């Protein structure tokens, strides 16, 4: 039986929130997979592998050039979204984060239980 892996490192911009860090990591992974820019892909890999912080790479011209068009699209769609739709999106986001926090906490407890039951690691 293999021991469970430890928690993934939190991103520097997540403020210690594992759910926010996971969400950001997943988003970065998706952005990295969808880009044709090898420099941006390298930056994303550096962050995901813990070699660089998101705060550091977010200010780079490479990062900005990859995200600016997406941010412009988002801003346009957001401007066209009604207050009611915005409220529903916010509520849905809160529900999704709550579910993610619960799942991460359950995984953490499972890891602690496993290590308590297998103090020698096997």
C-alpha positions as CSV (number, residue, x, y, z in Angstrom):
1,X,0.0,0.0,0.0
2,X,1.4,3.4,-1.0
3,X,1.2,6.4,1.4
4,X,-1.1,9.2,0.3
5,X,0.7,12.3,-1.1
6,X,0.9,15.4,1.0
7,X,-0.9,18.6,0.3
8,X,0.2,20.4,-2.8
9,X,2.0,23.7,-2.1
10,X,-0.2,26.7,-1.8
11,X,0.2,29.4,-4.4
12,X,1.7,32.6,-3.0
13,X,-1.3,34.7,-3.9
14,X,-3.9,32.4,-2.3
15,X,-3.6,33.9,1.2
16,X,-3.3,30.5,2.8
17,X,-6.6,29.3,1.3
18,X,-6.2,25.8,-0.1
19,X,-9.4,26.0,-2.2
20,X,-8.4,29.3,-3.8
21,X,-4.9,27.9,-4.5
22,X,-6.4,24.7,-6.1
23,X,-8.8,26.8,-8.2
24,X,-6.0,29.1,-9.4
25,X,-3.7,26.0,-10.1
26,X,-6.5,24.4,-12.1
27,X,-7.1,27.7,-14.0
28,X,-3.4,28.1,-14.8
29,X,-3.2,24.5,-16.0
30,X,-6.1,25.1,-18.3
31,X,-4.6,28.3,-19.6
32,X,-1.3,26.6,-20.2
33,X,-2.9,23.8,-22.1
34,X,-4.8,26.2,-24.3
35,X,-2.0,28.5,-25.3
36,X,0.2,28.4,-28.4
37,X,2.8,30.5,-26.7
38,X,5.7,28.3,-25.4
39,X,7.0,31.1,-23.2
40,X,3.6,31.4,-21.4
41,X,3.5,27.6,-21.1
42,X,6.9,27.6,-19.4
43,X,5.8,30.3,-17.0
44,X,2.7,28.3,-16.0
45,X,4.8,25.2,-15.6
46,X,7.3,27.1,-13.4
47,X,4.4,28.2,-11.1
48,X,2.7,24.8,-11.0
49,X,6.0,23.1,-10.3
50,X,6.8,25.6,-7.5
51,X,9.9,27.1,-9.2
52,X,8.3,30.6,-9.3
53,X,5.5,32.4,-7.6
54,X,2.3,33.5,-9.4
55,X,2.8,37.0,-8.0
56,X,6.1,37.2,-9.8
57,X,5.1,35.9,-13.2
58,X,1.8,37.8,-13.2
59,X,3.7,41.0,-13.7
60,X,5.7,39.7,-16.7
61,X,5.0,40.9,-20.2
62,X,4.6,37.3,-21.4
63,X,1.9,36.7,-18.8
64,X,0.1,39.9,-19.7
65,X,0.2,39.3,-23.4
66,X,-1.4,35.9,-22.9
67,X,-4.1,37.1,-20.5
68,X,-5.0,40.5,-21.8
69,X,-7.1,39.3,-24.7
70,X,-9.0,36.9,-22.4
71,X,-9.5,39.7,-19.8
72,X,-10.9,42.0,-22.5
73,X,-13.4,39.3,-23.6
74,X,-14.4,38.8,-19.9
75,X,-14.8,42.5,-19.4
76,X,-17.0,42.8,-22.4
77,X,-19.2,39.9,-21.4
78,X,-19.4,41.1,-17.8
79,X,-20.6,44.5,-19.0
80,X,-23.4,42.8,-20.8
81,X,-24.4,40.7,-17.8
82,X,-27.4,41.8,-15.7
83,X,-27.1,42.4,-12.0
84,X,-29.3,39.4,-11.4
85,X,-27.1,37.2,-13.5
86,X,-24.0,38.5,-11.7
87,X,-25.6,37.7,-8.3
88,X,-26.4,34.1,-9.5
89,X,-22.8,33.7,-10.8
90,X,-21.4,34.9,-7.5
91,X,-23.7,32.5,-5.5
92,X,-22.7,29.6,-7.8
93,X,-19.1,30.4,-7.3
94,X,-19.5,30.5,-3.5
95,X,-21.3,27.1,-3.6
96,X,-18.5,25.6,-5.7
97,X,-15.8,27.0,-3.4
98,X,-17.7,25.6,-0.4
99,X,-17.8,22.2,-2.0
100,X,-14.1,22.4,-2.9
101,X,-13.2,23.4,0.7
102,X,-15.2,20.5,2.0
103,X,-13.5,18.0,-0.4
104,X,-10.0,19.3,0.4
105,X,-10.7,19.1,4.2
106,X,-12.0,15.5,3.7
107,X,-8.8,14.6,1.8
108,X,-6.6,16.2,4.5
109,X,-8.4,14.2,7.2
110,X,-8.1,11.0,5.2
111,X,-4.3,11.6,4.9
112,X,-4.0,12.3,8.6
113,X,-5.9,9.1,9.4
114,X,-3.8,7.1,7.0
115,X,-0.5,8.3,8.6
116,X,-1.9,7.8,12.1
117,X,-2.8,4.2,11.1
118,X,0.5,3.6,9.3
119,X,3.2,5.5,11.3
120,X,6.0,3.7,9.6
121,X,4.7,4.7,6.1
122,X,3.6,1.2,5.0
